[in-house]
Amino acid sequence: MMRHQAPIVPRQMCIVSTGTAFNPNAVKHGGEPNRHNTLTRILQLLKEPSSINMAQLKQIHSQTLRSIPSHHPQFLFLYSRILHFSSLADLHYATRVFNHFQNPNSFMWNTLIRAYARSTHFKDRAIELYRAMMEDETVIPDNHTYPFVLKACAYLFWFFEGKQMHGRIFKLGLESDVHICNSLIHFYATCGNLDLAQKVFDKMSERSRVSWNVLIDSYVRVGEFDIALNLFIQMQIAFEPDNYTMQSVISACAGLGALSLGLWAHAYILKKSEMDMADDVLINTCLVDMYCKCGSLEIAEQVFESMPDKNVNSWNSMILGLAMHGKAEAALNCFNRMVKSQIVSPNSITFVSVLSACNHRGKVNEGLQYFDMMTKEYDIEPRLEHYGCLVDLLARAGRIEEALNLVSEMPMKPDVVIWRSLLDACCKQQASVELSEEMAKQIFESSEGSIGSGVYVLLSKVYASAKRWNEVGLLRKLMTDKGVIKQPGCSLVEIDGVTHEFFAGDTTHSQSEDIYKFLNVMDEKLKSVGYTRSYSGATMVDEMEDGKQSTLRLHSERLAIAFGLLSSKPGVPIRIFKNLRVCNDCHQVTKLISRIYNVEIIVRDRVRFHHFKDGTCSCKDYW
């Protein structure tokens, strides 16, 4: 139980700019007319909280204590309102107001709990207050208590405490309250337990639009885009989507690379202009991000340029989008426009985007200049992401020694991503086997869990390039012993709004027979223009042995391209989304195919976009 402190009442009345300050001498204690006038004036002020500052609120608090006896019918209402308004402006003062009252009711408890749950640094205090409320036998937590406490648990990732509260909610018979259920869905999803969030949602007898929005957004955040979009389809039976719904839907389209659905969502937003969706800065920023990630950079730029308002996230999305597509100069020009506008200032994420733009085009000197600008002109302390971009920029440009020096000077410990960038650079630059082995060793030592197959694959390439086949064999055995499975290549291609999925060597597609026949036709045409296989991008030694069927020609993007050429309309770009980086051989083949078949092929791999047209790629063979 909380201890209640003695009240601290201001002795002097403050004069406020509104001219509504009270004169303590004008009140005769015990005089009913004066007391009634004072009460009326206090009530009038409390009906317009926006016009009250803390100095005036303290006046009102003091006047209430001096003029209105605690047994007056309006005293509890006045005191609750004072607590409410003070909790919005001064948490310390609100706590003192709360502690002064000997028997706070549930509204007072909830008011202070909500204030702490919404605070930046004291969310754990909300849970402490809840525990104190539970010990107070005069009050019982209600349907207004739990949404705020669960919000604090979600922010702090206090799963055990939130689970206990769920049990208490059930005992109190509040499990059917829609607001509490919405908070439970958000809590479980935030703590990484979407199964429990889904169970709460499924058991709800009544759902609000918020219920759907919270669950859809939760699935988007963990990358379950298909589930999110299926929920969106179900939601439309009961509710019309609002701004929050559309933000999640657009983000899901971006994650899937589903341009057709993204275009539909954009059209829907434009139709609902009366709901102010079309001018919503968050929705427009999501649209910019979606079009960039779906490979439609021109539409992304059109949306960006037509935005009536732009915040720092809008600029960041456009800069990063241009960077991902290899448009380094355009990305840096966009950054310069942002700086010159003086409407918003660059933040930490802005410089990650700028450094990424330099990285995708090998602009080492410019990258070093922007890194220097970030620290000296904008006083932004470099984070691991900034160092990672700079290390990768130097290493990929062949300046591995400088990259290693930078790693040694970093104020924080390098992570797996940085060491992996260095190993990748060693592989591309054909650095010594010993240096590559050292990078691999650092990755294994820095990793706290499973590191996947990528490191083994890169090291295998290093050994294979040096023709050290014994080490390649030992590495394969080590992978088998540890149960490490090479991640299969997977490519998605969208044709007429339908997404088709292909894995390396896939034969499950309904048109596989036609696809493989067309692959043979493609091979003949490639040979006629002088194509020879490049094994430098082969992921493991079995791809270099070229037995009965070369696995290189069966990479997932080759199958997707073949299907795209068979199925798409003339003049329509083929858009492919791949889970791994494009290998050297597939990159060369795709350039040739774009020229042979006079088609634009847009490939989004794990790192960036490649736009193939007329036998060239937008990356200028630097990726």
N, C-alpha and C positions, 0 to 999 in steps of 0.2 A: 504493500500500500504506500502511495506517495505521501510524504510529509508536506503539510500545507504551511507555508511561511506566512509570517505576519504581513499584512498589506503595506505597501509603500505608496503613500498618497502624496502627490505633489502639493507643496505648501503654497507656492505662488502660482497664480493663474497667468498663463501666457496670452499675450495679445496676438491674435492671428489676423492675417491679411483680409480675411473675408468679412471682418467687422462683426462676427457673430459670437465673440467671446462673452462668457458669462461674468457677471459681477457678483462675487461671493457675498458682499454686504447687502445685496438686494434681496437675499433670501432670508426669511425669518424662520428659523427652525420651529416646526410646529404650526406654522401659518399655512392653512390649507390652500388659499388662493395663490400665494406665491409658489407653493410646491406644485400646484397644478400647472401654473404658467411655465415653471422650469421643466416639468415633465413634457409638456407640449413642445417646447423648443428643442429638447433633447431628441424626442421622437422625430421631429421634422428633419433635424440634422442627420439622424441615422438612416433616414430613408434615401439620402443622397450621399453614399459613402465616397464617391469619386471626388467630392469637394472637401473631404476631411483629410488633413495631414496628421502626423503623429502628435505634433504639439497640441492641436485642437482636440484630438482624441483623448489625450491625457487630461485636458480640461474637462471634457465630458465625463470621463471616468471619475475625476475628483468631484465634480458637481453631483454626479449620481450618488456617490458615497455620502456626501454632506446633506443632500436634499431629500433623497428618497429612502425611506426606511426599508429594511430588508423584507418586512412582511407585506409591503405594498404589492398589489397584483402585477404591476408592470416591472417590478425590480428585476425578476429573473430574466425577463425578455431583454431588458436594457443591458444587463450584465453579459448575457449571451452575445448580443450584438457587438458590444465593446470587445469581447474576446475574439469574435469573428474578424472584425476589421483590423485589430492589432496583429492577428496572426498572419495577415496578408502583407504587413509592412515590417514588423519587428518581432521576431520569434522570441527573443529574450524577454521583451516586455509582455508578450502574450502569455508566456509561461508564468510570469509573476502574477498576472491577472488571474490565471487559472488557479494557481496555488493559494491565492487569497480566499477563494470561495470554498467554504467548508464542505459542502456536499454537491459537487459538480454533477450535473445530469448527463445523460448519454450524448446530448447535443454538444455539450462542452468538451467531453472526452473526444468525440469524433472530430470536432473542430481543430483541436490541437494535434491529434493524430494525423489528420489530413495535411496540416501545415508542415509537420516534420516529414511526412512521406513525400511531399512536393519539394522539399528543400534540397539543396545541392549536396551538402556535406553531412547532414544529420539524419539520414533516413533510418539508421538503426535506432534512433530515439523514438521513432514511431512505433517500433516493435516493443521497446521498453515500456512505453505508455500503454500499449495494448495489454501487456502482462500486468501492469499496475491496475488497469481497469478490470481485469479478470479477478483480481484480489479484492476489489471493492464490491461488497455484497449488496450495495444499494442500487447498482446499475447492472445491466446485462448488455453485452455487445449486440448490435442489431445489423440490419442490412446496409446501413451507412458506414459501419465500422470496417467491415472486411475488405471492400474494394481497395481502400487506402493502405491497409496493412499488407495485403497481398502484393500491391504495387511495390512497396518497400522491399518485401522478400524477393520479388523478381529482380529488382535492381541489384540487390546484394547477393543474388544467387543462393539464398538461404532456403534450400529445398526442404530440409527436415522440418524447419519451423513452419513453412507454408503447408506442408503435408499435415502437420498437426492441426493447423487452422482449418484445413478441409474437414478433418474429423469433427472438430468443434462445430463447424457450420452444419454438418449433418445432424449432430445431436440437438442443435437449436432449431432444426426444421427449416433452415434457410436455403437448402440445396436447390429449391425451385426458383429462387430469386434470380432474374435474368442478369442484373448488374454484377452480382457475386459470381455467377457462372462465367460471365465474360472475363472477369478478373482472374478466375481460376484457369481459364484457357490461356490467357496471356502469361500467367505465372508459370504453368507447366511448360509451355512452349519456350519461354525465355530460359528456363533451367534445362532445356535440351531434352524434355520428355514429351514428344509430340503424341505418343500413344495415349498418355493420360489426358492430354489436352483434347484429343479426338473423342475419348470416352466421355468426358464432361459434355462436349458439344452434342454427341449422339444422344445422351440421356436428357437433354434439355426439352421440357415440354413446350416451352415457348422460346423463340429466338428473336433477337432484334437484328437490325442491320449491322450493328457493332459486332455481334456474335460472329457473323459471317466474315466481316472485315478482319477481325483479329485472327481467325483461323487461317484464312487465305494468306494474309501477310506472314503468318508464322511459317507456312509451308514454303513461301517464296524465299524467306530468309535462310532456310536450310537447303535450298536448291531443288526442292521437290516441285518443279514448275508444272509438270503435268497434273499432279494432284490439285495444285492451286487453281489451275484453269478449269478442271472438272468441277470443283466446288463453286467457282464463279458461275458456271452454266447452271448449276442447281440453284444457286442463290437468286437468279433472275426470275425464278418461278414465284418467289415470295416478295422480293424487294427489288427496287430499282437501284442500280449502282450509284454511289456517290463519289466524291473526289478521292476519298481514301481507297475505295475499291479499285478505281481506275489506276491509281498509282501502283498498286500491287499487281494488277493485271498487266500493265505495261512493263513492269520489271520482270514478270514471268516470261513475257514475249521476248524480252532482251536476253534472258538466260537461255531460252530455247533457240533463239535465232529465228523465231516464227514471224517473219515479216508480214505475211498475209493477215494473221490475226492482229498484229500490231497496227496495220493500216486500218483494219476494222475498228479497233479501239480508238484510233485517232478520229475516224469519221464519226463515231458515236459521240466523242467529246465535242466535236464541232457542232453536231446537231443539238447538243444539250447546252448551247451557249447561254440560255436563260438561267442556268445554274452556275454561271461564272466559271465553268470548268476550263473553257478555252483560254482564259486569262490567268489561270492559276499558275503561279511561278513553279510550284513543286511538280505539277503535272507536266508542264512544258519542259522542265528539266529532265523528267523521266522519259519524255518523248525523244529529246535530243540523245539521251543515253541509249534508248532502245534502237533508234535508227542507226546510230553509230555501230552498235553491237550486231545489228542485222545486216550490216554491209551497205546500207543506203546512206552514204555520207552526204550526198546532195540534199536529200530531204531533211537530214539532221541540221544542216546549215540553214536551210530555209526556215525551219521552226525556230532555230536560235535567233536568226536575224529579225524575225517577226515578233519576238517576245516583247510585250510592253514593259515588263520589268525583268531584270536579271539579278540574281544574287550570286555569291561567290561559287556556289555549287553549280550554277548554270554555266559559268565561265569554265570551271574545272572540267565539267562533262564535255564541253566542246573542245577544249585543249587536249584532253586525254583521247577523245574520239579521233581527232586529227592525227595525234601521235600514233595510235594503234593502226591507222591506215597508212602509215609511212609518210604522212604529209608534215614533215618536220618544220619546213619553212612556214607553212600556213599555221601550224600550232604556235610557233614562236611569235608570229605576227598577231595572232589572237591574244596571246599573253600581253604583248606590247599595247594593244588596244585597251585591254582591261586596265593596265597600269595608267594609261593616259586618260581614261574616262574619269578616274578618281572617285568613282561611285562606290566601288568596293575595293578592298585591299587583298592582295594575294595571301593565302594561308599556307599551312604546311602541305596540304594536299595539292595545291596549285603547283608547288615546286616539284612534287613527285611527278606530276603530269608533264611539266616542262623538261625535267631530266629524262623522262621516258621518251619524249620526242627526240631529244638529242641522241639517245641511245639507239633508237630505231634507224637512225641515219648515220651513225658513227661520228657525230659532231662533238668531238672530244673537247676542243678548246672552248666551244660555246657552253658545253656542260659544266666545265670548271668555272667559267665566268658566272653562270647562273647560280651555282652552288655558293660562290663567294658573295653574290648579290643577296642571296637568301639570308645569310648570316650577318652581313655587315649593314645592308640597307634596310632590311625588314626585321632584323633581330629575331629571326626564327631559329631556334636551336635544332640542328640536324638530328633526325631520328634514324633508326636502323634502315627504314625504307629509302631515305635519301642516300645514305652510304651504300646501300645495296645497288641503287641505280648507278652511282658513280663508279663503283667497283666493276660492275658489269660493263659499263661504257668503256672503261680503260682496258679491261681484259679482252673484250671482243675486238677492240681495235689493235690488238697485238701488244699492248703495253702492260703485260702481265706483271712485270717487276714493279711498276708504279702502283698497280692495283694491290699487290701484296704489301707494299709500304703503307698504302692507305689503310689497309685492314689492321696492320700493326699499330697505327696511330689512332684508331677509332676509340672513343671514350667508353664504348660498350662492347660486350663480347659478340663476335660475329655469329650469325645463326647458320642453319643448314642451307638456306637459300643463297647466301653469299658464297659459301664454300662450293656449292653446286655450280654457281655461275663461273667460278674460277676453274672448276673441273671441265665444264663445257667449253670454256675458252681454250684450255689446254688441249682438248680434243680437236677443236677446229683449227688451232694454230700449230698443231702437231708438235707440241712442246715435249720435253723429255718424259719418258715413262716414269722416271723417279719423281718428278714434280707432280705428275698426274696422280701417282700413288699416294703422295703426301696429301693432296687435296681430298682424295677419297677417304683417307684415314681421318682427316679432320671432320668430314661429314659423318662418319660412323661415330666418332667421339662426341660430336655436338648433338646428335639425334637423341631425343628422349624416348622415342618409340620406333615403330616401323618406318623405314625410309622408302619403302617401295622398290620397284625394279629399276628406276631411272639411273641410279648411281652405278649399278652393276652393268647396265647397258652401255653407259658412257665409258666405263673402264674397259669393257670388252672391246669397244671400238679402238681404244688406245692400244691395247695388246695386239689386236688384229692388224692395225696399221703398221705396227712394228714387227709383224709376222711372228709373234711369240705365242704360238698356238697352244703350247702346254698351259700357259697362264689362262688362256681363254677357256680351255677345258676345265681347269681347276675352278675358275669363276663360275662356270655353269654348274659344276658339282656343288659348289658352296650355295648357290641359289636353290638347288634342289634340296639340299640338306636342311636349309633354313625355311623351306616352304615358300620361297619368294617366287611369285608368278609374274612373268612379264605382262604388263597391262596391254590388252589387245587394242589395236587401232580401231576406232569407231568413227564413222562419218555420217552426217545427216544431210540430206538434200531435200528441199521443199519444191514440189511440183504441183501447180494449181491448188495451193493451199493445203496439200497433204504432205506430211513429212515421212520420208523413207529412210530407214536406218540400215547401214551396211557395216559389217565387221570384216577384218582382213580374211580373205579366203572364203567369204560368206557364200553359201549356196541355198539359203533359206528363203530368199525373196521369190515371190511368185513369178517373176520374169527372169530368173537366174539363167535359164538356158539361152534366152535372147541376149542377155548381158554378156555372157562368156563368148558367144559367137561374135558379138560386136568388139569385144576385147581383142580377138584375133585380127579383125579388120583394122583396128587401131594400130596394132603392132606392125602390120604390114606397111601402113602409111608412115609410121614413125621410122621404120627402117629405110623407106624410100627417101627420107630427108636426111639420112646420115646419123640417126640416133644410135648410140651405144650405151649400155647400162653403166650407171655409176654406182659402185658399191660403197662409196665413202659414207653414205647415209644409212647403210644397212645396220640394223640394230643389233644383230647377233651373228655369229659366224655361220649359222645354217643358211642365212640369206646370201652368203657369199659363195656357197658351194654350187648353187644353180643346177640342181638335179633335174628331175623330170619336169618340174614346174617351178619356175623362179617365184619365190614369195614376194619379190619386189613388185612384180606386175599385178599381184593380187592384193596390194595395199588397199585399205578401205576407201580412200579417196579416188583410186582408179575405178573401182566398181561404181562409186557414186557418179563420177564423171561420165562413165559409159551409159549409165541409166539416164542421166540428165540429157545427154545428146540424143538418146533414143526417144525421150518423152517430152522434152520441153519444146515450146514453140520457137520458130526462127526469130532471132533478134532479142530474145529474152535471156538475160544473164543467168548462168547456173551458179547458185549460191550453196556452198558446202561448208559445213561446220565440223571440224575434226578435234578429237580430244587430245591428240598428241601433236608434237611439232612435225611439220612437213619435212620429209627426208630429201636429200639432194637429188636423188633420182626422180622422185615424184615431182619435185619442183621443176626440173628440166623438162620432163614429159609434159607437164601441164602448160608450160610456155609454148611448146611445139604444137600441142593440140589446139590451143587458142588461135594459132595461126593457120593450121591445116583446115580446121572446121569454121574459121571466121566467127568465133564465139567468145564472149567475155565470161571468164570464170573467176568467181570471187571465193576465196578460201579463207576461213577464219580458223587458225590453228590455236594451240594452247597459249601462244604469246601475242600474236598480232594478225592483221589481215594481209592477204596477198591478192592484188588485182591483176589477173593475167589477161593480156589483150595484145593481139598482133605479134605474138611471139616474145613479148617482154613481160616483166613483173614490176609492180609498183615499188617493190623493196629494193630494186636495183641489185639483186643478188646479195644483199647484205641483211642477214637475219639470224 
